[in-house]
Amino acid sequence: MQPARATWNTGFFQEALVRRGLEELGYKVKKPKDLANPIFYKSLTLGDLDYWTNGWFPMHDDQLPKKFPDKAAKYGCVEKAGGLQGYLVSKKEVDKYNIKSLDDFKRDKVKKAFDKNGDGKADLTACPPGWACETIISHHMDVYDLDAHINPIKASYEAGMASALASYKSDEPIFFYTWAPNWTIFKLKPGKDVMWINVPHIAATESQKSAEDRMTVSGIEGAVSDPIKLGFVVSDIQIVANKEFIDENPAAQKFFEIFTLPLVDINEQNTKMNEGQKSEKTSIVMWMSGFLQTMPPGMLGLLQHELQPNNLLPIF
């Protein structure tokens, strides 16, 4: 099997768990290829790759190639409505300047407070090219007439957030995009350190229109309002696989359909990773062993029975 994984490191954990689960079932799985979303989806439809665990839908729908419905499909739900996304601002500045939405960054005092390079715009830690959020942030800059007021920084996200965290620790204003699950909102806690802010109004992209009702959310801790207009769809995290691969591997399909990962587990691992614990091999083995034990009686044996002989490894 040849998997791929996303270029954002907060998605590495679920990839490693699914890979380990397939190995537990007896499959031989190669090291994943790190790819930007559009390249992955194109490669998947061409049959160069078998699957990945980092699909965010409907957010990724506009990155799918035309032949996708014939060549590939989405399976199961790693995390239902787990992909929360939006803009956050340091709480001190939210209170000081009464910041409620992106529109407030049109005010001169607010722009000046968040302008780090002296170009007259507020600096936003945004998404690098190739990520779906980069397209949506660009859409926001256009539809809310923010190009003259906000400067989205599109360099490495990890480096950008490390810089934002350092700025916060130095008592400087910060303004950034993020998503959950992610270590960022465990280091910078909404309601205490930062606040989720609104977009001026909901202006869905074509790919967001089918789930426009999921762009306004209630009950979010640390939001400046309730409900809050996030401007991003709260997405389902799903496994995406090549249909030919699925036809040849019914056991893998069933595993993809039943695999789920609690949000708290992703958040815990992401925080550990950010703190420097790069090797999580033991945790991955233990987590997957526990997951397999929770499967319905006989399910593990059924999956192993359905494995295709050309992929089998000895199961001891």
Secondary structure as GFF3:
##gff-version 3
##sequence-region A 1 316
A	DSSP	beta_strand	4	5	.	.	.	ID=ss1
A	DSSP	three_ten_helix	9	11	.	.	.	ID=ss2
A	DSSP	alpha_helix	12	25	.	.	.	ID=ss3
A	DSSP	beta_strand	33	34	.	.	.	ID=ss4
A	DSSP	alpha_helix	37	46	.	.	.	ID=ss5
A	DSSP	beta_strand	51	57	.	.	.	ID=ss6
A	DSSP	three_ten_helix	61	63	.	.	.	ID=ss7
A	DSSP	alpha_helix	68	71	.	.	.	ID=ss8
A	DSSP	beta_strand	72	90	.	.	.	ID=ss9
A	DSSP	alpha_helix	91	97	.	.	.	ID=ss10
A	DSSP	three_ten_helix	102	106	.	.	.	ID=ss11
A	DSSP	alpha_helix	108	113	.	.	.	ID=ss12
A	DSSP	beta_strand	122	125	.	.	.	ID=ss13
A	DSSP	alpha_helix	132	143	.	.	.	ID=ss14
A	DSSP	beta_strand	150	153	.	.	.	ID=ss15
A	DSSP	alpha_helix	157	169	.	.	.	ID=ss16
A	DSSP	beta_strand	175	180	.	.	.	ID=ss17
A	DSSP	alpha_helix	184	187	.	.	.	ID=ss18
A	DSSP	beta_strand	194	197	.	.	.	ID=ss19
A	DSSP	three_ten_helix	206	215	.	.	.	ID=ss20
A	DSSP	beta_strand	216	217	.	.	.	ID=ss21
A	DSSP	beta_strand	228	229	.	.	.	ID=ss22
A	DSSP	beta_strand	235	242	.	.	.	ID=ss23
A	DSSP	alpha_helix	243	248	.	.	.	ID=ss24
A	DSSP	alpha_helix	250	258	.	.	.	ID=ss25
A	DSSP	alpha_helix	263	274	.	.	.	ID=ss26
A	DSSP	alpha_helix	281	293	.	.	.	ID=ss27
A	DSSP	alpha_helix	299	305	.	.	.	ID=ss28
A	DSSP	three_ten_helix	309	311	.	.	.	ID=ss29
###
